[in-house]
Amino acid sequence: MNPHYYGLILAGGRGTRFWPRSRKRSAKQVLNVLGDRTLIQATVDRLSPVIPPERLWILTNEHLRDIIIKQLPEIPRKQILSEPEQRNTAPAIGLAAHILRSVDPEAVMGVFPSDHVVNKPGSYREVISAALHAAAERKLMVVGIQPRWPETGYGYIEFPSGTEPGVPAGPVAVKHFHEKPKLPTATEYVAAGNFYWNSGMFFWRADVLMNELRLHLPKTAAALETLPRFGARDFAAKLKHVFPQCDNISIDYAVLEKATEVSGIPAGDFGWNDVGSWNAVYELLPRDESGNVAGADAVCLEANNNFVDAGGKVVALLGVNDLIVVDTADALLVASRDKAQQVGEILKLLEKRNRHDLL
Amino acid sequence: MNPHYYGLILAGGRGTRFWPRSRKRSAKQVLNVLGDRTLIQATVDRLSPVIPPERLWILTNEHLRDIIIKQLPEIPRKQILSEPEQRNTAPAIGLAAHILRSVDPEAVMGVFPSDHVVNKPGSYREVISAALHAAAERKLMVVGIQPRWPETGYGYIEFPSGTEPGVPAGPVAVKHFHEKPKLPTATEYVAAGNFYWNSGMFFWRADVLMNELRLHLPKTAAALETLPRFGARDFAAKLKHVFPQCDNISIDYAVLEKATEVSGIPAGDFGWNDVGSWNAVYELLPRDESGNVAGADAVCLEANNNFVDAGGKVVALLGVNDLIVVDTADALLVASRDKAQQVGEILKLLEKRNRHDLL
């Protein structure tokens, strides 16, 4: 293991689509929707052989920091940071790069979402290692995933035509980044073969990223560089002052789409899923012979293809199909599976009604 | 008010179709599915102007007696009896007749279900009064209700053709009792005009009923007549011994279909509903503009014609239609409205799985 490899896990997301289980203080990344480990614990587990926990850093928010500290005792507590306020990915990654550069001038950092699923961690680590290796040689690296369907919810990375999936000998130049497409465009992308899902993982040397920020996002770079040394007494207070001055922009827009050269790994399938909704959870879990994911205690009569998450409560389904049923102590969701993406609209309504207790 | 009028409220039913709110210890009749009064409280309320609580008797089972005593403090506690074991209506009514006859040789008794709804209590009491009046003159009286649709879940009373609904000057002779019909037959009944829903209410003098029992159900009559005087020290012990010897048969089969003369009131609509399922509750309650009966706290998005009963919990419905959602602390039901009659099947399954905690 290269001792200069560091990981930044981004864990500031709200995950509103997992309501009523996701709340301000229990966002998707700290939920165990798929097994006994939470999504962020699973992220750390699968990274550990490449980047050990003592070199993992986490950026989250004040609502989630305590539970993340509890869930990840193997990560040094000082490396689990709260953003003073919610910004986009560019300031968060810039902040981490600034800190890591001061901790280790040779630092190579991988940036990882905290709430995705990977079912083939071996293949995943092969890709991560290759990306870190290229990043150590001053490349800006991304990871594309061979698309399995014309998904309209992801961005796409365009590689040169004829690019084959796999971990190549060297990094492959990225031709373009494409935003979430409409279905006809997504279908063309998949047919073309050289368009890959953007996994949301990035790899670069901390100093290389800071240089890019200075070029493309000078105000944010300058603000971050006024911060004292990490560990200094006034670091937190200064950060609170500095962070709001940073541009509220994603790293994709701020750097990747503007940099003169970005490279990537056109990865094959490593069982990646962004678990974007309760329906994704349904798709990922084993079903019974009626297509239900409901637990052994559930009673299903003339009921097919339903998803149930209800803690220990017995749920009886009678004559219903394609439902999502999620029960918690103070709120219950009953939704059609094909509306799973719209769960966030419920939260907007609850907010309007001042039901902050349920958000 | 005639001082010889007594009421027997039959409250031994399980009401499995209201699971998960109905349980062994909280059957339908003691639930407040339609308002702040429970069904049995509402029964007593509407009878009181005709038969005061001090002359009302209740037959229930050991699981429900305590809660009924609590819900009906106005009824003398000794008049709230438990059947030693579950039998059909003939032994229960026979027992009450035997007791009432000993309490008051002139007793005229009305027999009432405990779990029905009546929306026009004034019209209802007019019918009850007329039936009691005829019963006082030694008639066996029933009450038919003009059918509003060809219901296959009720028995029918056939009056002479040309019978008009209303409270007639005198009782009308019943031609036949008909069991729950298939739909084509029910449709013929409704078209014919002289077939009425059997309301399950009966009216007779206690001594007249005992005579009928002696004729048509001699074993049961003889067993009951070995009982000591009501109030005697050994009454309960003797009842425990005697009751299991009684025939397990309904009063309809045992007496009404065999008696030489039965009369009835062909009643018009007094807003009667037997509240046979959660769907009946849905039909009886006011709906919002999307056809939902869900309470003010519910969040309904693209959701129509659903019924929700969830205590104080916030329920969010997203893209679902025609559902019944009933939530309790330890069990949750999600059913299609058109399957509401089959909720009992869930209980059979739970029983098989030894989940007696949920029955």
Interface residues (C-beta under 8 A of the other chain):
Chain A: W19 P20 V299 L301 E302 A310 K313 V314 V315 A316 L317 L318 G319 V320 L323 V325 D327 D330 A331 L332 L333 V334 A335 S336 D338 K339 Q342 V343 E345 I346 L349 L350 R355 L358
Chain B: W19 P20 V299 L301 E302 A310 K313 V314 V315 A316 L317 L318 G319 V320 L323 V325 D327 D330 A331 L332 L333 V334 A335 S336 D338 K339 Q342 V343 E345 I346 L349 L350 R355 L358
